[in-house]
């Protein structure tokens, strides 16, 4: 099977062109290929496939084989892949996902995609729809406990559930694996949850680290960055546009007041192409 390794700010996935390739038992394949010692290595597996309702379809699996509804970093990589490989020669691309159709706006120079802006749609701020059981309607700074420590969490969905926690201590010093692993499976989130730990650096700048549901610590999370800005606005901590500094680099997120949609801009990077026997 031919594959391509790509990353968005270090959030790396294995991409398979399902216009040409046929994948059987994708969940098991995701577990096998994502292993960084015995496989290719990555945060998961992304299938780039034909769509009946959009220009392209993205199907993605976490490193543990669970299917993910949406990934901002992977979305940008799909846009870069289909344009530069000549599958879709448009600078505005519609993409079908498990969380609905997303629109990708490509910044192209000399035939190469420099960056991609993804219309991530409107954040879901109704706690029950995240889903989360910590309250009804918009819930901010709700107490939640892990290993005897109480955090204040704001639930948001960007097509997948997030819990955003603003902290005073530098997130670089936090034991993200310790807190994130237990909060991911907290009973308040029946479908599990991605956890973001965030420092507010300025009204237009945030620092975020993430524990991703089904994967663990990653260098970046696009939906997490969007959820973080949403939570920051709901809590009156920032304006509606901000740079989000992640372990792997920076994303720019803007929550449009008129449309209610979240726009996310960042790079996508090709690493290598290869073949593997499956």
Secondary structure, DSSP 4 states (H G I P E B T S, - for coil): -EEEEEEETTEEEEEEETTT---SSHHHHHHHHH-TTTSS--SEEEEEE--SSSSEEEEEEETTS-EES--HHHHHHHHHHHHHTTS---SEEEEEETTEEEEEEEEEETTEEEEEEEEEEE-B-BGGGTT--S-SSB--SEEEEETTEEEEEEEEESSSEEEEEE-SS-GGGS-HHHHHHHHHT-TT-TT--EEEEEEEEETTEEEEEEEETTTEEES--HHHHHHHHHHHHHTTSS-SEEEEEETTEEEEEEE-TTT-EEEEEE--EEEEEEE---
